[in-house]
Amino acid sequence: MTDIGKLAISLVDAATFVVGTPTVHVGPHPLVAYAAHLANALRPKLKYASIIGSYGWATKAVEHIAAAIPNLNVEVIPPVLCKGLPLEKDLLAIENLSAEIAKRHAGLI
């Protein structure tokens, strides 16, 4: 987790908000939930958002994070969630997510 002040400063110029979180008690890690709450309160001019996460048996992390950022007017890029440790297909999905973000950022110029 990054320093919360550095996160706030980074959000000012960010085009995309991507959070990575393990599932803790069916939702996102508490520090990630706080970061999402901060982003919602600051209302940066983001264009996109997504989530990278892991879980053991069930997860509501995506739903919890989405509920925490209602003030952000963003297009949600489909999340990448993996069960347990990431497999090769999960790592490929993360690479595809980063390529999709890069493609969308290129269109912003």
N, C-alpha and C positions, 0 to 999 in steps of 0.2 A: 504494500500500500504506500502510496506517495504522501508527502506532506500535504495537508488539506489546503494550505495557502498556495502552494505551487499548483495544485489542481485547479483552484479557482482562477488563478492567473492564466493557466493554459486553456481553460474553457473560453476565455474571452475571444481568442482568435481561432478556435477550433471549428472545423467544418463537420467533424464526425465524432461522436461519443461512443466508444466501444468499452464495455466493462467485461472483465473476466472474473468469474466467481465460482467457487465450489458451492454445492448445495449444503446448507447447514439447517437442520430441522425443517426441511422441505422448502426453504426459501434461500435467498442470497445471503452471503456472509454479511454480518452486521456492518462492517466497514464499507462494503460495496453499497448496501442500502443507504448508508449515510452519504456516500458520494453521489448517488442518484438524487437524493433529497437536496443536496447542495446544488447540483446542476439545475434542478427544477426551480429552486429559489432564485438562482442567479439569472435564469432565462437567457442563456447565451444564444447567439444567432446560428445555431447548428442547423445542418441540412439533413444529416443522417444519424442513425443510432443502431447499435447491434450489441449482441451479448455472446461471449464465449464462456462456456461453463461445463461443469461435470457434476455427476450425481451418482448415488448408489442404487436406490430403489425407486425413488419418485422425486420430482422436482416441481416447484411452483416459482422458481427463481425468475423466469421470464415474466410471468404474470405480476409478481411483486414489483419488479423493476419498472415495468410498464405503468403500473398503478402509481409509482412514486414520481413519475415525470409527466404529469398531465399538462404542464405549462410549456413543454417543449413541442414546438410545431416541426416535427421531424418525420422523414420517411424512414420506416424501420426496415433494415436489411435483415433477412432471416438469420436467426441465431445459429450458432454451432454448439450443440450440447453432446457430450459423450458420457457414456455410462462407464464409470470406473476410470482406469488409466486410459489415455488416448491411444487408439490403434492407428495404423497407417491411414485408414479411411478418414479418421477424425483429423489427423494432421493435414491431409489433403483438403479437407473441407475448410480448415483454417486458412490454408494458402489460397483457396478459391475466394474466401471472404475478403482477404487482403487485396487480391486482384480486383475484385468487384469494387471495393472502396477506392482503389487507385483509379479505376476507370471512371467512376463517378466524379472524383476530384478533378480529373483531367477535363471533364465537361464543365466545370465551374469557372475555368479560366476564360 
